[in-house]
Amino acid sequence: MVLDGAYDEHVEASHGTYNIRTQVGTFYDVIGTVGLEMRKSRYVLATSNPFAFTGKIVEKHGPDRIWCGRGR
């Protein structure tokens, strides 16, 4: 499962659920980034506060909140 959202979010997960209307979901076995965008096969900072994350369980609580549960 792959989710590309606002704020240059990119989430890759083995599986999960996501409500596109509320922008709330739960993802499992996740690797993701926020604030980075791909340009010509290179990542470019899209914000002054980018970050990368991994987690067994990652929850998205609306358009601008991501919570990482048990990390790897």
N, CA, C and O of each residue as an XYZ file, in Angstrom:
288
protein
N       0.849     -1.168      0.000
C       0.000      0.000      0.000
C       0.898      1.235      0.000
O       1.853      1.303      0.774
N       0.605      2.199     -0.850
C       1.369      3.437     -0.931
C       0.405      4.610     -0.825
O      -0.634      4.634     -1.484
N       0.761      5.585      0.016
C      -0.030      6.803      0.164
C       0.877      7.990     -0.082
O       1.895      8.145      0.594
N       0.524      8.828     -1.038
C       1.201     10.094     -1.275
C       0.180     11.177     -1.009
O      -0.845     11.247     -1.686
N       0.454     12.040     -0.011
C      -0.535     13.019      0.400
C      -0.008     14.434      0.416
O       1.078     14.733     -0.079
N      -0.821     15.297      1.007
C      -0.447     16.700      1.166
C       0.811     16.785      2.016
O       1.194     15.809      2.660
N       1.448     17.933      2.019
C       2.680     18.163      2.786
C       3.795     17.225      2.335
O       4.699     16.924      3.115
N       3.745     16.768      1.110
C       4.766     15.874      0.558
C       4.951     14.624      1.404
O       6.079     14.200      1.657
N       3.842     14.033      1.842
C       3.879     12.775      2.584
C       4.045     11.623      1.614
O       3.456     11.612      0.533
N       4.850     10.660      2.012
C       4.989      9.430      1.244
C       5.054      8.296      2.260
O       5.977      8.236      3.073
N       4.076      7.400      2.212
C       3.993      6.293      3.159
C       3.900      4.991      2.369
O       3.045      4.845      1.495
N       4.789      4.043      2.685
C       4.730      2.702      2.106
C       4.479      1.735      3.248
O       5.192      1.758      4.251
N       3.460      0.876      3.102
C       3.082     -0.054      4.166
C       2.721     -1.411      3.574
O       2.336     -1.511      2.409
N       2.853     -2.459      4.394
C       2.457     -3.788      3.927
C       0.946     -3.851      3.724
O       0.464     -4.514      2.805
N       0.191     -3.148      4.597
C      -1.258     -3.052      4.468
C      -1.762     -1.975      5.414
O      -1.000     -1.467      6.236
N      -3.026     -1.625      5.307
C      -3.596     -0.616      6.188
C      -4.975     -0.197      5.724
O      -5.504     -0.710      4.737
N      -5.549      0.752      6.462
C      -6.841      1.335      6.108
C      -6.684      2.844      6.115
O      -5.902      3.390      6.895
N      -7.433      3.525      5.238
C      -7.325      4.979      5.150
C      -8.633      5.554      4.631
O      -9.177      5.078      3.635
N      -9.139      6.585      5.315
C     -10.347      7.283      4.902
C      -9.915      8.568      4.199
O      -9.381      9.470      4.845
N     -10.136      8.667      2.895
C      -9.661      9.832      2.144
C     -10.433     11.101      2.516
O      -9.906     12.202      2.355
N     -11.648     10.974      3.001
C     -12.435     12.148      3.382
C     -11.897     12.781      4.665
O     -11.704     13.996      4.723
N     -11.656     11.965      5.692
C     -11.183     12.475      6.981
C      -9.665     12.506      7.090
O      -9.127     13.138      7.999
N      -8.965     11.834      6.177
C      -7.509     11.708      6.176
C      -7.008     11.041      7.453
O      -5.998     11.447      8.029
N      -7.734     10.010      7.884
C      -7.390      9.231      9.076
C      -7.161      7.788      8.645
O      -7.935      7.245      7.856
N      -6.100      7.162      9.158
C      -5.842      5.773      8.800
C      -4.817      5.129      9.702
O      -4.152      5.792     10.498
N      -4.702      3.809      9.559
C      -3.718      3.015     10.284
C      -2.962      2.178      9.264
O      -3.561      1.539      8.399
N      -1.627      2.189      9.376
C      -0.755      1.496      8.441
C       0.164      0.566      9.217
O       0.503      0.846     10.366
N       0.571     -0.541      8.597
C       1.373     -1.562      9.264
C       2.672     -1.803      8.502
O       2.690     -1.811      7.271
N       3.766     -2.001      9.253
C       5.100     -2.233      8.689
C       5.442     -1.120      7.695
O       5.496     -1.336      6.485
N       5.668      0.064      8.239
C       5.716      1.302      7.467
C       7.128      1.872      7.342
O       7.944      1.788      8.259
N       7.379      2.452      6.176
C       8.519      3.327      5.921
C       7.927      4.571      5.271
O       7.144      4.463      4.327
N       8.295      5.762      5.770
C       7.709      6.959      5.199
C       8.550      8.200      5.380
O       9.514      8.216      6.146
N       8.166      9.243      4.658
C       8.811     10.552      4.773
C       7.744     11.634      4.689
O       6.673     11.437      4.116
N       8.065     12.780      5.276
C       7.226     13.976      5.169
C       8.166     15.151      4.917
O       9.191     15.288      5.584
N       7.814     15.984      3.964
C       8.608     17.174      3.694
C       9.743     16.977      2.702
O      10.613     17.838      2.574
N       9.741     15.849      1.999
C      10.720     15.592      0.945
C       9.963     15.316     -0.343
O       8.922     14.659     -0.323
N      10.469     15.805     -1.448
C       9.847     15.483     -2.727
C      10.915     15.017     -3.708
O      12.071     15.435     -3.640
N      10.505     14.148     -4.613
C      11.425     13.580     -5.593
C      11.441     14.465     -6.833
O      10.399     14.762     -7.416
N      12.653     14.883     -7.227
C      12.832     15.657     -8.463
C      14.003     15.070     -9.217
O      15.128     15.047     -8.717
N      13.738     14.596    -10.416
C      14.786     14.032    -11.275
C      15.643     13.017    -10.523
O      16.870     13.117    -10.516
N      15.003     12.059     -9.903
C      15.625     10.953     -9.170
C      16.443     11.393     -7.957
O      17.305     10.646     -7.495
N      16.185     12.602     -7.431
C      16.835     13.078     -6.200
C      15.765     13.621     -5.261
O      14.758     14.174     -5.704
N      15.993     13.457     -3.961
C      15.095     14.056     -2.984
C      15.488     15.501     -2.728
O      16.671     15.821     -2.611
N      14.491     16.369     -2.642
C      14.687     17.791     -2.387
C      13.833     18.159     -1.179
O      12.697     17.699     -1.066
N      14.365     18.985     -0.271
C      13.600     19.422      0.890
C      12.439     20.290      0.439
O      12.623     21.242     -0.319
N      11.244     19.959      0.906
C      10.051     20.728      0.564
C       9.591     21.573      1.753
O       8.631     22.335      1.640
N      10.273     21.439      2.885
C       9.954     22.182      4.093
C      11.234     22.358      4.905
O      12.229     21.674      4.664
N      11.206     23.258      5.848
C      12.377     23.444      6.712
C      12.436     22.408      7.824
O      13.395     22.387      8.595
N      11.414     21.537      7.922
C      11.358     20.545      8.983
C      10.978     19.164      8.436
O       9.962     18.611      8.857
N      11.759     18.587      7.512
C      11.425     17.272      6.968
C      11.781     16.164      7.955
O      12.613     16.362      8.841
N      11.152     14.994      7.803
C      11.544     13.851      8.622
C      11.191     12.545      7.933
O      10.316     12.483      7.070
N      11.902     11.508      8.343
C      11.651     10.145      7.870
C      11.265      9.308      9.068
O      11.685      9.598     10.189
N      10.466      8.269      8.849
C      10.011      7.439      9.957
C       9.793      6.008      9.504
O       9.588      5.734      8.321
N       9.840      5.099     10.474
C       9.473      3.703     10.278
C       8.654      3.288     11.482
O       8.722      3.928     12.532
N       7.889      2.236     11.343
C       7.132      1.738     12.483
C       6.360      0.488     12.135
O       5.978      0.277     10.984
N       6.136     -0.331     13.130
C       5.273     -1.493     12.935
C       3.831     -1.031     12.738
O       3.088     -1.594     11.935
N       3.446      0.021     13.500
C       2.108      0.600     13.365
C       2.266      2.116     13.304
O       2.882      2.716     14.184
N       1.713      2.728     12.271
C       1.715      4.181     12.130
C       0.280      4.621     11.917
O      -0.435      4.074     11.077
N      -0.135      5.625     12.696
C      -1.496      6.142     12.578
C      -1.452      7.574     12.069
O      -0.611      8.374     12.481
N      -2.368      7.876     11.172
C      -2.510      9.240     10.656
C      -3.809      9.773     11.231
O      -4.881      9.214     10.994
N      -3.707     10.868     11.995
C      -4.856     11.452     12.701
C      -5.233     12.788     12.069
O      -5.197     13.817     12.743
N      -5.586     12.790     10.812
C      -5.958     14.031     10.141
C      -4.885     14.490      9.175
O      -3.885     13.803      8.967
N      -5.102     15.660      8.586
C      -4.222     16.108      7.510
C      -2.792     16.433      7.915
O      -1.907     16.434      7.060
N      -2.535     16.709      9.191
C      -1.171     17.113      9.560
C      -0.651     16.452     10.835
O       0.206     17.019     11.514
N      -1.159     15.248     11.176
C      -0.679     14.544     12.371
C      -0.413     13.087     12.044
O      -1.301     12.371     11.580
N       0.827     12.649     12.293
C       1.212     11.247     12.110
C       1.817     10.766     13.406
O       2.678     11.437     13.976
N       1.383      9.618     13.882
C       1.892      9.032     15.122
C       2.513      7.684     14.796
O       1.859      6.829     14.200
N       3.776      7.484     15.182
C       4.472      6.235     14.968
C       4.429      5.429     16.248
O       4.889      5.885     17.295
N       3.882      4.242     16.163
C       3.796      3.352     17.327
C       5.120      2.704     17.594
O       6.140      3.383     17.713
N       5.118      1.420     17.688
C       6.335      0.669     17.996
C       7.288      0.708     16.813
O       7.023      0.097     15.778
N       8.391      1.419     16.962
C       9.382      1.541     15.885
C      10.224      0.296     15.740
O      10.169     -0.616     16.564
N      11.012      0.275     14.669
C      11.896     -0.869     14.407
C      13.244     -0.632     15.006
O      14.129     -1.481     14.892
